Amino acid sequence: MVIDSGGARATEHKIFQHNGPGTMMINDFRVENFGTLYLSCGNRTGREN
């Protein structure tokens, strides 16, 4: 997945979450007052949720 520009502000928790295999690229993304920019759970094959 590629995020190519954008922004977010005043988030209490994560902005992006990636639940699976592959690569996540975040380019030219502006954040202000945030908890976590990116959270990955890795390969979730065979797991619920």
C-alpha positions, 0 to 999 in steps of 0.5 A, a space after each residue: 500500500 502506498 500513501 502519497 501525500 495527505 495529513 492528519 491532526 489531533 488523533 488520540 491513537 493510530 493514524 494507519 494500521 496494516 494487518 497483513 503481509 506486504 509493504 506500507 509506504 507513507 510519503 509526504 504525509 504531515 501529522 500534528 498532535 498524534 499518538 502513533 503514526 503506523 501500527 503493524 500486526 504483520 501477517 495475520 493469516 489464520 487469525 480472526 480480526 
